[in-house]
Structures are given as structure tokens and as C-alpha cells.
Amino acid sequence: MLKTRLLPAASNAYQYPLLVKSLLLSGARYEKSREIVYRDLVRYNYATFNERVARLANVLTEAGVQAGDTVAVMDWDSHRYLEAMFAIPMIGAVLHTINIRLSPEQILYTMNHAEDRFVLVNSEFVPLYQGIAGQLTTVQKTLLLTDGADKSCALPDCIGEYETLMAAASPRYAFPDFDENSVATTFYTTGTTGNPKGVYFTHRQLVLHTLAMASTIASLDSIRLMGNSDVYMPITPMFHVHAWGTPYVATMLGIKQVYPGRYDPELLVELWRREKVTFSHCVPTILQMVMNAKAAQGLDFNGWKIIIGGSALTRSLYEAAQARGIQLTAAYGMSETCPLISCAYLNEELKAGSEDERTTYRIKAGVPVPLVDAAIMDEHGQLLPADGESQGELVLRSPWLTQGYFREPQKGEELWAGGWMHTGDVATLDGMGFIDIRDRIKDVIKTGGEWLSSLELEDLISRHPAVREVAVVGVPDPQWGERPFALLVLFEGQQLDAKGLKEHLKPFVEQGHINKWAIPSQIAVVTEVPKTSVGKLDKKRIRVDIARWQESGSEFLSAL
Amino acid sequence: MLKTRLLPAASNAYQYPLLVKSLLLSGARYEKSREIVYRDLVRYNYATFNERVARLANVLTEAGVQAGDTVAVMDWDSHRYLEAMFAIPMIGAVLHTINIRLSPEQILYTMNHAEDRFVLVNSEFVPLYQGIAGQLTTVQKTLLLTDGADKSCALPDCIGEYETLMAAASPRYAFPDFDENSVATTFYTTGTTGNPKGVYFTHRQLVLHTLAMASTIASLDSIRLMGNSDVYMPITPMFHVHAWGTPYVATMLGIKQVYPGRYDPELLVELWRREKVTFSHCVPTILQMVMNAKAAQGLDFNGWKIIIGGSALTRSLYEAAQARGIQLTAAYGMSETCPLISCAYLNEELKAGSEDERTTYRIKAGVPVPLVDAAIMDEHGQLLPADGESQGELVLRSPWLTQGYFREPQKGEELWAGGWMHTGDVATLDGMGFIDIRDRIKDVIKTGGEWLSSLELEDLISRHPAVREVAVVGVPDPQWGERPFALLVLFEGQQLDAKGLKEHLKPFVEQGHINKWAIPSQIAVVTEVPKTSVGKLDKKRIRVDIARWQESGSEFLSAL
């Protein structure tokens, strides 16, 4: 380490730790009359919000929650969740956002693994909770969250109902200072193999992520994604990477926030219209559902700015959204990265390009946001050139990456092999800094001695007018090693078989975009593509389904 | 300290320090074709800028500069200064930005006190440097900065001329990681009593300040002060609080930057016009000079967004600027605060007010930016209520405040008495969070048993149509303790005496804004008001001048 001039130790007394509570200074304190809205059920202003954060801190403290304890939440996206995102870390406890789309067995596993001491449970999940309660090893007390009139709690060890307790609690709390490297939040990634793994983020990390995200989305490009006058509604769940960290940004800026509970597309459209939402974030499949909602038919979404992430953004979806008035901005991140890593916006050179070229860049993963180092690494741990050609694993450095997996030191070391965080994504990095994700390492199809990106093939197939959704996976093939297999959902009344798809892909082979092995020899037309709990294509399950169909024969299949 | 769950020590290996070099990731790397401009002399793009930062690091390293050394710069605002703001901290050294408006004796004092090892000197300051060189105790080497054709260096221990050395140096440098609490910059405040005091800022502080400032100025209000497409030109000097930290923000966002050298108003207007500047920051007196410049006559400054700080913004200047198309945003800070503390923007309630009410808030010091705690403290160290009425000293907490004064532990302890940083400003804080600076503690006029704000009186006097500039100070008075004395500069061809001023102020007495003791019994009309090296009213010198005039009698004086 260099011998720089360090601060004198005595002056450390005046160091100011980066704590989640500091995000409540500024906007959230100043814009007192701005609203926080939960469906058509709750509406209050930031003055009330600040008081409610203090009330919740008092409820938890009086119930015996101590600094260092883990407090779990099982809820749909709500004002209550937002309150928990502040109050729980602010008393020095750890917020565990339970992934409610996991199976009961997986939820049980994560709760025991995270050592949850205290759980806030939405009334809709009471039966689920009752089913696993007997096997929970660390939970001491529970608390009921409900939208209904019935406030009686059927949970074991229940201290009462949220609103009843909140009403009785003091609206003042002297939130303490503590070490900024204290863990603030944890949640479990939905790995495709093995048990879910717990990632965790500290106060320092959340504050830095919030500042960098605010700097980025407020300043980039010709549009301002989120400024002081915007209205924010998340459409990625709060249990998943804190709704991409955006509620922290919205609160720091003091802007109106709208929480939709469950992601019913009709309700989302209705809330967008009624609350004049201008800024959201979601995954491609949900955006598709929103645009296809009955309430959305004939509607002009002009002025809606949406960050798209979670899966690759296809050109066809980008253009479809644009035609409906929605301005999409692609972004990249994952559970391990808090999550924001990069954002697709155009620099001076790209702005001067044709609309087609501009779109090509607008649907990539984007350029790293401030304080993010990105590089491409080969399988021997060597960094590859940023030439737009060299493919390798995308690796990262940044102040807000998970420092490991909770109680899984071995997996943590693999994640950080060589001092870089390994994303598991195959990517290229070009001279401008643009990250282009080619595929998940495990989803790359090895065919005819070459690597074929399943994402690239999905993009080309999605351009066929009959195709509504597509998933491509590699299936074992004795001759080629693997061959691509395409699972399709078609628009109503449309038809497509393997031969039709081949015709569609031929021009791309002729133009050199893909080679001829990339044409799927077998496809299946289904009514729905399996998704993970966070709405991504579930390629693990798709492979299992295909293997079963291929064994047993199936009406879904169409071969060349 | 609470027992929170801390990160396991092993995982600290993956901590990512907050270093100035990380500000060069993102915008500065991505917007390669954006320009950095120095007057009409130099123009290059960010690709070149990144290389030049590495070249300068190599020049310094080859000259023997080591981590922990202090490297001083004596230059006007230039691209070279910007390069130094990055390269010097990035090699682990400390950048001392020398206040070139101080007297040679004061410059000598600060250079010896800061223990400068290496000095970059603009050719214009070579005679000054030669005059003090014999008394410099720590300097080992010098380097010449010049805009001229003559590259020969007349400085003692000179290693050569900047561009010549840069051209020969490698454009690559592996900038190291080190502790984020390493000091990155230092400079001296122009105290009104005693020797200048050295404040210092760490890498962590500069990075956090940059992120918070970017978040604020990009997101606040209905206007975006600085977004990706803006063009930035500083009009407060780079030696003074790093030009308010804004070059770091501009570089992180990758926007075009224009450096004007000396602050000649005609040149500033010409650069504004030619380079299409949209964003600047300056003190009120300089703005007045720019608007009064010959080149500005009849010019519509529409689209120019300017942050005003350093001194109070008067209503008349705000309105005059608005009439010329300039959108002013008041901000507050000082040398000790890096500097941004607060920014005046309107929340929902204020936006609904009349134009007059809106202006009342737009000219205040504003609301604290994210991560800043502000409070009002009485002389016994007790915090006072934020009621808009209680006056006391404004005290602060934030991650980017100087942790003391270099080699002045006693003064540092006074600065941080009670764990808050003392600003020396008398202020009120209202229920919305708005800071209203009433005066410097030492400039408050104690008259007739009450405190009179010299700033408030200056504001009222400045509304007289004949008054171009005004400074009010308290002068000793046997009967009243102190009485206000007004120093005036009038517009050409205008006249005003003490009686005329009394007539102007009478209505404010009748409306209860001020009491009758506030009316100056004596004024002086002068051609220029003394200013400090950073363009603020020099009330210390004004008091000396007045005392001299009062002793000797003077044609300037006019009494009631």
C-alpha cells in the first residue's frame, strides 16, 4: 500500500458514516406534501412517511428487536415495505426481503439460513407461513400485515397487527449512528442449481448505490429519467434487490411513489393513468404484459420512462414500446450487484448515427455507471481487450457488490476469484465502454465446435411477426455436441413450424450474422414459457421439459 | 456503539475504495469526443484528456514526486489545472491549490506551512515566485506552465516546461489503489484575522461530494442544472474549493468544459457565446460584472443556468439576471465544506406561491443536499428549534467537511466544538428545512441592544435604483454600542447622500422590517468596494478604511 498522507486519527471523531438514515435527509424531509400511494387503499404524504418510519422502529424495538437481528418481510410491494426498507436497517437490524415466489420449501430454507428472528407476514401468506412455521428454527415473533378489516392474527407468536401497533407507537425515534459497514439488507438469489444463496449489502453500499444511481438516471442523455418532479412506480418486486434500489433513490429525491401490490397488468395500467406515473423499471416480459393489457388498448403511454433490465431487451420490444410512447432505457445488473452496473445511453458519436444504429446501442447492457469498473476475463483469469470482439466472462469491481454469500465462504471465494466479481455472463466490451451481454455462461450453446449465443438467436427469432415469446436452449446432440432448441409462444391465430422458422432465419445465415448450425432443428410451440420467480426465462426447467417431451414424444414438437 | 452485524473481515479484500480516479470511469471515459477548451488557446477531447492525466502522472513520478508529497499549483483556471486536479491526487500526492490573489507574504506562508515539495508555476507568476523563492523551506523542484512560445524556465530548480515534458511522457499510467482516507487536496482560507488556515479533503470526501452534487444539480426542481448535454464554464477560481467541486462533477458526467483563465468579463461573455455555455457558477459581484460587460449589452443570456454562492444573493440581482434570461440558483457553502451544503429550490408548496414568494425562497441559502445535517446552535452549544425564527450559529454534519485545519489542532477543535462543524454564520432554519443566512457572526451589528443583520440591510439598500454595490459594517458608537455604516458604489451619473438613503429606508422601518437604529447615520460613496481574494466584500478592510476616514475626515463621507 502506498504511503499517502492519512487523516490524523484524532479527527476520525468527525467522520460521518454512510447510513441509510442519511437518505431521509434532503428530499424526503423537504417535500413533505408529496405522496406515497398504495393501490387505491392508502395515500399519505412524506411528513407522515417520516413519522411512520419512526413508529415502525418503535414497534420493532418494543417487540425486542435488537441491532444485528434479522427481520424478514413477506409482503407484496407496498408502502409498508418501503417503511421496512428504512426502519429495519436504521435501528441496526438486517432486513431480509423474502422471495415470495419461491416454493414453501425454499422459503423455509432461506428463513432458517438467514437466521430470521422476527417476521412481518402479509395476510395472504398466513397459510403458507403456517405450513412452514413448525420447521422454522430461529423465528421468535411475528407481525401481521393486512389490507383487510380483520386485524386478528392467526400467526404463531404474533405480537399484533401492523396498523394497530403503528397507531400506538411514538412518531419520534432517535436513530443511532453506527459503523457504515454494518449489514443492512439480505436476500436470496434463485440459483439454477443447488440451494438459494444469500447476498447482503451494507449501509455504505446502499448509500453509494443510491447516490450513483441518482447521478446517473438524473443526468444521462437528453432525457432525465428521474428528476424532482417525476412520479415513480416500481414494476420489479421489492423483495428482489430492493426493487433495483430505486425506492431509495426516489425517497432521497422526495418524489411521489406509487406501490402496486401484486403485478396485475390491468391494475398497473390503471395506476399509471390515475397517478400520472412517469418513471418505472421492469423486465421485458412484464412490459409486454402491460402493453398487452386490456386497459392499455388504444392508450398512448407518452411520457412514460422505463428502465428495462433482468433479461436482454430485444429490438422488437424496444420498437414496440417506442411506438406506444414509452421511452425505454436498458440497464444491466444482478442480485449480487445491488444491482445497477450499467445503463444504455448514447454519447455524442452514437447520437449522430442512424435511428437503426442508435437502437442497436440502446438495447445493449450499456456503459458502466460512475464507480463501476468492468472487464472481460477469459477462463484462465486473464483480462481480454475491450475491442468489441473478444468474448469472455464479464467481471466487475465497484463499491456496492455483495462481499460474498452468507454462510457460504467457498461460493463467495468463487464469486470473487482473482479479486473481481464474476457475473457468470459472457460479454464483449467495446472501445466506447459499451457492455454487450452475449449469454449466461451456462446458456451458451456449444454447437459444431463454436459458441452460439442463445440470446442472439432469441433476438433474431423474435423478429418473426408470429412470435410473441421465445426461449432458446442447447440440447445434447450426438453429432454436434449441442443443437439449439426453440420454445415459442405465438400471437393468437398465428402458426409457425420448424420449416417456417428456418425460412425466417436463412437470410441471417446468408448475411453472416449466424452460421447454419444456429438454425434450430426442433422447436416447440407452447402457450407459456416457464419463468423464474423474478420473471426471467427458466432455462433450467425448459431443458427438463424438453428432455421429457423428447423421451415421450409430444404434440408440441415440430422438427425440420 | 450498537452491535450490528459487520462484514466478515476476510471480505474486506473486496472493498472498493472511493478514490478520485474512479471519477474518471463513466462519463470521462465514454464521452471521448466531448471537448475541454481553454480560452482560444487549447481545445482537445476527453480521449486526449485521459491520456494527459496519465502523462502528467508520469512527469511527476519521474521528477521524484512520491505518494504523500504535496504538489502545489499556481495557475489561472485552465485545462492544466483540471489535469492537476486528477493526476496529483491519483498518484497518492496532495494537490495544494495556491490562492494567487493573496499577497506574496501570505503565499509564502501557505507554501511553507503546507510543506509544498513541488510547484507548478504559470509564467505570469514567475516574478512573484522569484521574489519568495529564497524563503521557501520545503520546495525541491518547479515546473513551468506557459501559454507563450518561450518554453525556457527561469524558475529555480526547474525540471522544464509542462507541454514539453507532457509530450515526452507515456500516455499510460497504472494508477494504484490506496486508502480512501488519504488527503487529496488542500488550500488556505482567507481568514479575516491571523494567518490563513489550511483545510484539507480526502479522496473519500471528494468522491462523495461529487456524487451528492451530481445527484442534486441534475435532479432538483423543474430545471436540470447540469445534465449530460450541458456545457460547463466555471466562474469561481479553481484554487478556491476546487471551483466549488464542479469540475469533478462535469468530468464524471463527461460534459464539455470551458476554462477561461483570468476572469475578464468581456472574455467570459465571448466564451459563453462562442462555446455555447449553459452552466456556470459564480459570486454575485462577478455576475454583476459579466452582465455589465460591454460585450453583454443587448445580449439575451437565455438558457444560461448559474449557481450563485459565496455571498448572499439579493432580490435585485436575482431579478436583474432573470430579466436577462439567466436562471440563478442560490447555493451555500464555504472553504471548510468542500463546499456544497445547500441549494435553493422550490418544493411543491413553494411552487404554488406567488412569484414574489417564490423569489423570496430562491434567494435564500436553500435546503441541505443529500447527506448533510444542518442545525442552529446557541452560544451555549444547545440546538435551537427549526422554526424560522430562532437565530443562532449554523452548524453542520456531512461526510465531506474538513476534519480540521492543517497543523492547527487548537483551531480544528474550535471548528468542531460539540461534534458539529461551526460555520461562523448566523442563520435560521425553518420547518421546511430552508436555511436563511442572516450574517457572519462577526459582521452582525450590535446596536441599541439588538442584533442587526448587515446582509439584510445591504439587501434593502441595494433596492435603491442609484445603488450599484453596497457594504454595511458596524462601527463603534459610544451611545449605541455600534451603528451601521454603509459603503456605496453608485451607478454612473447617480447621486445619493445619507438623507436620501434614510428616505429610502423609512418605509421598511414603518413596515417593521428593521428598526430605526438600522438606518445608517453615516455613509460613504466610493468608486469600488474592497473585496477579498475570492471576490467577497472585505469587511475587515472596510472597517479599517472607515476608521481612517473618520479620524482624518474625508470627502467620501456623508452624515445625517
Interface residues (C-beta under 8 A of the other chain):
Chain A: M1 L2 K3 T4 R5 L6 L7 P8 A10 S11 N12 A13 Y14 Q15 Y16 L18 S22 L23 L25 S26 G27 R29 Y30 E31 K32 S33 R34 Q66 A67 G68 G92 V94 P176 F178 D179 N181 S182 V183 T202 V207 L208 L211 A212 A214 S215 T216 A218 S219 L220 D221 S222 R224 M226 G227 N228 S229 M252 L253 G254 Y345 N347 E348 E349 V367 P368 V369 P370 L371 V372 D373 R397 S398 P399 L401 Q403 G404 P409 G412 W416 G419 M421 M432 G433
Chain B: M1 L2 K3 T4 R5 L6 L7 P8 A10 S11 N12 A13 Y14 Q15 Y16 P17 L18 S22 L23 L25 S26 G27 R29 Y30 E31 K32 S33 R34 Q66 A67 G68 T70 G92 V94 P176 F178 D179 N181 S182 V183 T202 V207 L208 L211 A212 A214 S215 T216 A218 S219 L220 D221 S222 R224 M226 G227 N228 S229 M252 L253 G254 Y345 N347 E348 E349 V367 P368 V369 P370 L371 V372 D373 R397 S398 P399 L401 Q403 G404 P409 G412 W416 G419 M421 M432 G433
